[in-house]
């Protein structure tokens, strides 16, 4: 028998979340020493990919010809110069069209168990179809894209070397997805998990302990520190009622499944490089990391987190910035 607990039954939510947090704390918060076996967060693995496909995918990722009017590329909303996002509340597409949701980072996206906030794509290849066809994004189609790319002799030559079938929608998507899977960003925290106690500061270590003891790891866990489950936004409080004016994007997973239990449920985002990717949440409502932690504490944990604890958790989150992303972007984290 399956038991469903009503989303707005406050007592039930509190009991369930308390049990989850207690379980995670018992399993993972008993030691201050990093251990890749017992820790809820795991270092990023090495990824082996075809370098020629990665290079082709990189070129396609930045090619504006994938959009209907040749004005934007994948990188327009997922810029590698700004943490794999556009740092807008909601993204802008062709002809300045404004979408209804915040762009998630493309960095480390190959480790997510599904794609998009609502998880409607099971992998990166399927995800690419979304923005290509969306009228508020690229507003294009594969026949047009293929025709444009076939006019480019260098594309013709490169595709023929890598794919016997040449330039096709599935080969374009394969190349782009391969490039996206190459965007792996190990951080100082990964070095800490691998045994280097000096990789992060004492304050960042304290922040990590708070991250575990408060129960953040109940949702943000694993290799990608998120991206491996769906969760309600507002487990311990009605976030949307307090924010006001619910939009279609707010329904989250419900838009995919049509099941009431999925209303207001979203894929838990990865926290890797989170210091570089404001504003936060699917609606871009949190301008700073401190704002985001405060909202999470209230609506997901039911806690009024002291400012000092929030500051330490933010310091820990800053240690998740990939070493290859660029130190010049660290200033974004100082919020």
Helices and strands as residue ranges (DSSP letters): H 10-28, H 51-61, G 64-66, H 74-77, G 80-82, G 94-96, G 109-111, H 124-133, H 142-150, H 153-162, H 169-181, H 188-193, H 202-213, G 216-218, E 230-232, H 239-243, G 248-251, H 254-257, G 260-262, E 265-267, G 274-276, H 289-299, H 307-318, G 327-333
